[in-house]
């Protein structure tokens, strides 16, 4: 016979489950909208910089400030969460990432663009890390890998939609609203001169999207977990205790950031149009969207470490064949589609491994910061190395660097360290 206590416990469990799902939905919606804005900038900013005839090496150094910002945020997040809580941090990140977008179309001077890239990236990675800590703290009873993959997939969806949005708006300029032009006119009056690029309204559109992403968070602000850091755990200890998962993120960071920063330029230097080159980035992100969840589901039913090894091997193969496939756009799109899927799979599987080991408190904050730190290290090294290799070794320097990083991790995983 069912007792009153059992009914009460069932009701509490059902309420908590519903609350977890609503929290995940809000998290995913905000992540998606922010990512669309970032996806647009992934096209607009490199093309904007390349129009000033900067070398590939210099371009790589400039774009690396994005990952340097992420690296700094990862190191500082425990200290930040000692003095503030996740909801306030999420809202304050908007002060960094939203206004800076409007500066890009007005300047060509690296003295302005580099700080702008850096400050905007601080805001973006600050909110993403806090959203990641939030989603990883949700106590899902089953299929944790699948649930976490929804957060990662939202990032991939947004980054895939971003380039498509740029192409669509370019083809349909009538879609720009009076609000877009009003913001542009107001910004022009403050800066004192007109934009120097024709894509200025696209930057404004990206800014409006970034601002709109705050709305669902404002509506849910009182229920966002107020996670704080007490200083009882170490970022570097969590990294060393989870070498397999953490090192795989560095390898994935080389691919994710490297492809994001250079795939459009790579395509254009190999004879593709801007539109076809932008679709390379969209295909990469679309692969992340469509393949990440199935790979995460497989990791829930098989040994996660072997799934990571398989994904790293696949990344190596795709990097090898990109220089061959790039001359046929359809083949190149299919290849980078599959490539995006296996890289996204590494992200979800590694995050799940860490989330299962560290469920709450300081360990969760430190491990999530370590996860993002390793991604940023890989991304920073990858972008700088790819920029230099494309200048001195030719355009195929991009796949060479990514292939090398995949080989390093694959060799490490097979011969030196049992992934945990």
N, C-alpha and C positions, 0 to 999 in steps of 0.2 A: 504493500500500500504506500502511495506517495505521501510523504510528510510535508508539512508547511515549510520546513527548512529546505527541503529538496526543491520545492517549487520556487522558493525565494532565490536559491542559488542558480536555478535554471534561468530565472528572469534576469538576474544580474549578468549571467554569462551572455544571454541574448542581447541585452542592452550594450554590454561592452563590445560585443562583436559588431553590432550596428554602428556604434561610435567609431570603432576602428576603420570600418569601411568608409564612413563619411569623411573621416580625417584623411584617409588615403586618397579619396576622390578630390578633395580640396587641394591636397598636395600635388596631385598629378595635373590638375587643371592649371594651377599657377606655374608649375614647372613647364608645361606645354607652351603656354603663351610666352613666357620668358625666353624659351628656346627658339620660338619662331623669330623673335626679334634678333637673337644672336645668330640664327641661320641667315637672316638677311644681311647682317653685318659681316658674316663670313665671306660673302660675295663682295659687298660694297667696299669694305676697307682695303683688302688686298688689291682690288682693281683700282681703287682711288690712289693707293701708294704707287702701284706699278705705272700709272699714267705720268708720274713725274720722273720716270727713267732711273729710279734707284736700282742698284745692282741686286741680284738675288741674295748675295751674302748680306748686304745691308738690310734688305727686306726681311731676311730671316731673323736678324738681330732685333729689328724693330718689333716684329710680331712676337718674338720671344718674351717681350715685356708682359704679354698677356699671361703666359704660364708662370713667369716670375711673380706676378701679382698673386696668382693662385697659390704658389709655394709659400709666400709670406703669410697669406691668410690661413693656410693650414697650420703653420707654426704658431700663429698668434691666437687661433680659435680657443684653445683651452684658457688662456689668460683673459680673453674677451668674455667668455662664459663664466668667469669668476665674478665679473662685475655687472653683467647684464644677462637677460634670459633670452631664449630662442625667439619668442614673439617680437620683442623689441628689436632684436638683431635683424630679423627678417624685414621689418619696416625701415630701419635705418639704412639698410643696404640700398634702398631705392634712391637715397640722396647721392650715391656714388654712380649708379648705373644709368639713371634716366637722363639727367641734364647733359651729361658728357656726350651723348649721341649727337646732339645738335651741333657740336663743335666741328665734327669731321668735315662736312662739306664746305667749311669756310676757310680752311687753312691747308697749306702745303708744307709749311715749315715743320721739320721734325722736332724742333724745340717745343712746339705745341702738340703735335700729333702723338709723340711718344708718351708724355704725361697723360694725355687723354685716353690712349689705349690702356695704360696702366690703371688709371683711376676707374675707368669703366669695368675693367676686368676684376678689380677689387670688389666692386659691387656685385657683379655677376657670380663670382665664385664664393663670395660670402653667403649670398642667399642660397646657392646650390648646396653648399656644405651644410647649412642649417636645415634645409629641406631634407637632405640625406640623413642627417642625425635624427630628425623627426621620424622619417619613414622607417628607419632601422630600429627605432625604439618601440614601434607598434608591435604588441605581442600576438602575432598571428599564430594560431594553434597548428596549422598545417599549410603545406605548400608555400613556405616562406620564400623560397627562391622565386616562385611564380609571382607572388605579391610584390616583392622588391623589384622584379623585372619590369613591372608596370611603371614605376618611377623612372627607371633607366630608359624604358621605351618612350616615355613622354619626352625626354630630352632628344632622343633620336628622331621622333616624329617632328618635333619643332624644328630641329636643325635641317630636316629633309624638306619641310614645307617652306622654310625661309628662302632658299634659292628659287623655288617654284614661284613664290610670291613676288620676288624681284622680277622674274621674267614676265609674269602675268600683268603686273602693274606697268611695266615698260611697254607692253603691247596694248594696254588699255588705260591710258593716262586719264581718261574721263572718270575713272573710279576714285581719283583723289578728291577729298571733300574740302569744303570751305575751311574746316578746322585745320586741315593740313597747311593750307596757304596762309591762314591767320597766324599759326605758330611760326611759320617760316618768316613772315613779315615782321612779327614781333622780335624774333631772334636777330634778324637783319638790323633792326633799329637799335638793338643793344650792342651788337658787335661793331656796327658802323660801316659795314660794306656788304655787298651781295655775295651769295655763295659762288665758289669758283668752279663748281662741277654741276653738270646737268641733272645728276641724280639726287639733288638736294631734297626733293620731296620724298624720295624713298627713305632717306635717313629720318625724316620727320615721322613717316609712317612707322618705322621701326621703333622710334621713341614712344609713340602713342601706344603701341602694343606692349612695350615694356612697362609703361605706366598702368595699363589696363590689367596686367597680371597681378597687381597688388589688390585689386577689388575682392576676389574670393578669399584672400588671406584676411582682409579687414573684416569680412562677414563672419569669419571663423576664429578671430584673434583670441577670444577668451578661452577657447578650448585647445589651442595649440600647446603641447607639453612644455612646461616651464623648466627645461633641462638646465642644470647648472653644473659647474666643474669645481670640485673641492681640492684638486691637486694630489690625488692619491694614485694616479696612474701616469705612465710615461708613453709619449708617442713612439719613441724609438724602441722601447721594450716591446710594444705590440707589433712593430714592424719585424723585429728579430724573432719573435715568437711565431710569426706567420709568414716566413720567407717565401714560401711557394705562392701564396695568394698575393702578397704584397709586390713581389718582383714581377709577377705576371701583369700587374697594373702598370708598372713602368714600361714594360714592353708594349702594352696596349696604348699607353699614352703617346709613345713615339708614333704609332700608326694613326691614332685618332686626331691628334693635334697636327701631325705632319700632313695628313691628307686634307684636313680642314683648311690649313693655311696655304697649301701649295697645289692641290689637285686642279684647281681652275687655271692657274698659271701654267701648270704642267701640260694640260690639255691644249691651251692656246699656243704654247711654244711647239707643240707637235702638230699644228695645223688645224685644230678644231676651232669652231667659232665660239664666241663668248657664251651663246645660248647652249651649245652642245657641251661646253666645258662646265658650265654651271650644273648641267644635268648629271655630270660625273659626281659632283658633291651630293646632289639630291639622291642619286642611285645608292651611294655609299650610306647615306642616312636612312634611305628607304629599306635597305637590307637590314640595318640595325632595327628598324621598326618591325619588319615582318618575320625576321629570323631569331630575334633575341628571345622572345617568349618561348618558342619551341625548344631552343637550346637550354633555356632556364628550366623548362619542364623536364627535359632529359636529365639534367643535373640533379633534379629531385628524385629521380628513379635509378640513377647510376652513380658511380663514384665520381664526385665532383672533380677530383684531381686529374682524372683521365680525360674528362671533358675539356679542361683547360689546356692540357697537353695537345689534344687533338685540334683545338682552335688555334694554338700557336703554330702548329705545323701547317695548318691551312693558310694562315696569314703569310707564312714564308713562301708557299707555293704561289699565292696570288701576286705577291710582290715580284716574283720571278717572271711571271707571264704578262704583267702590265705593259712593259715596253713593246711587247709583240702585239697585244690587243688594242693599244691606244690608236692605231691607224684605222681601225674599223669601229666607229662609235658604238654600234649595238653590242659588239663583243666587249668593248671596254665598260659599257654600262652594266652588263651582266656580271662581269668580273668584279667590279667595285661593289656591286649589290651584294654578292656573296661575301666579299671581304668585310664589308660593314657589318654583316650578320655575325661573323665569327669574332670580330673585335668587340661588338656589343655583348656577345655571349661571355667573353672573358670578364667584362665589367660586372655583369649580373652574378656570375658564379662566384667571383672573388668577394664581392660585397656580401653575398649570402653566407659564405664561409666565415667571414668576419662577424656578421650579424648573429650567427648561431653561437659563436664562441663568446661574444661580449654582448649581453642583452640589455644592460642599463648602466646608469651611473657614469663614473669617470672612465671606466674601461671602454664604454661605448663611445664616448666623446673622443678619447685618445685614439682608438682604433679607426674611427671614421676620419679623423684628422690625418692619421698615418696613411690611410688608403688614398686620400686625396693628395697628400704630400708626394707619395710615390708616383702617382699619375702626373703631377706637375713636374717632378724631376725628369721623368721620361719625356714629357711634352716639351720642356725647355731644351733639353739636350737634342731631342729630335728636330725641333724647328731650326735651331742654330746649325746643326750638322747638315740638315737637308738644304738650307739656304747656301751654305758654303760649298757643298758637293755639287749642287746644280750650277753654281758659277764656275767651279774649277774642273768638274768632271762631265759637265753637260746635263741636259734635262733629266736623264735617267738617274741622276744622283738621288732623286727622291726615292724611287723603289729600292735602290741599292742600300740606303741607310735603313729603311724599314725591314728589308730582307735580313740585313746583318743583325738587327735587334731581335728579330724572331729566331734566328739561328742561335744567338747567344742564350735566349731563354729556353729554347727547346733542348739545347745541349745541357744546360744546367738542370732542367727538370728530369731528364733521362739518366744522367750519369753522376750527378753530384748531390742532389738533395731530393728526398721523398716529399712531395707536396703534401701539405696537411690542410 
